[in-house]
Amino acid sequence: MSEFGPARAALADTYVGEDAVLTYARAQSARTGIRAIGPSGGACLRLLAAALDAKAVAEIGTGTGVSGVYLLRGMRPDGVLTTVDSEPVRQQLAREAYQAAGFAANRSRFIPGRALEVLPRLADGQYDLVFCDGDPAESREYLAESLRLLRPGGMVCFEGVFQEGRLAEPELQDPQTHAVRDLVRDVRESEALLPALLPVSDGLLCAVKR
C-alpha cells in the first residue's frame, strides 16, 4: 500500500470521473452517514460486471445507490440487480438514483432485511457476481452464501477490506477487524476460488469461483 500511495490513489479515483447522478448519490450517502465505495472501486465493479457479461448480480448493502449505478452500467442491458439492505429509506434513495440514471424499474429488485436472513432465500448458482458491502463482522458468512449463489466462473467482491488501514495493524484485534482478516485468509486459501486483492477505494477483494 505504501508504494501505491495517496497520490496514485487520487489519480485512480479521478481517472474515470463521475456524472451528476453519481455525485448526487454520493452526497446522499454522506448525508445519511454511510460510506459509499470510492470512484476507483466503482469503476472496477463496472468493469468486472462488463467482463462477466453479467445478467444477474446480487448486492449486499444497497446504500444510496452508488455501487448499484456502477454495477448496472456494466451489466447486460437485460441484467437484473438484486440488492439487499436493512434500511428501506436507503433503498428508496437508491431507487431514485437508478431512475435518474435511466434504468427501467425492472432492472433492479430491492429486498429489505438483514442480509443473512435474505440471502438463504436466493437461488443457488444463479448469479454472475455478488458484491458484498455489508457488516464487516459478517463477512465470512457472506462468503459462504456467495459461493452458494454464484455460478462456476462467477465472482465475489468485498469492499472495504483494508478497513482504513486497520487490516495491516497486527495489534488491532477488535471483532470487526479480526473477521475481515479471517475473510482475507479464507479467500486466499480456498481451493474453490481464484483471488486478488485490489488497491482501489478502501480495498476490493475479488475472487472467481472455479
Salt bridges, closest charged atoms under 4 A:
GLU18 OE2 - ARG26 NH2 2.70
ASP19 OD2 - ARG73 NH2 2.69
ASP78 OD2 - LYS55 NZ 3.83
ASP78 OD1 - ARG76 NE 3.10
ASP85 OD1 - ARG90 NH1 3.76
GLU117 OE2 - ARG114 NH1 3.55
ASP124 OD1 - ARG148 NH1 2.40
ASP128 OD1 - ARG151 NE 2.56
GLU138 OE2 - ARG114 NH2 2.61
GLU145 OE1 - ARG148 NH2 2.67
GLU159 OE2 - ARG35 NH1 2.81
GLU164 OE1 - ARG166 NH1 3.78
ASP182 OD2 - ARG140 NH1 3.36
ASP182 OD2 - HIS178 NE2 3.54
ASP182 OD1 - ARG185 NH1 2.94
ASP186 OD2 - ARG140 NE 2.72
ASP186 OD1 - ARG185 NH2 3.37
GLU189 OE2 - ARG188 NH2 3.77
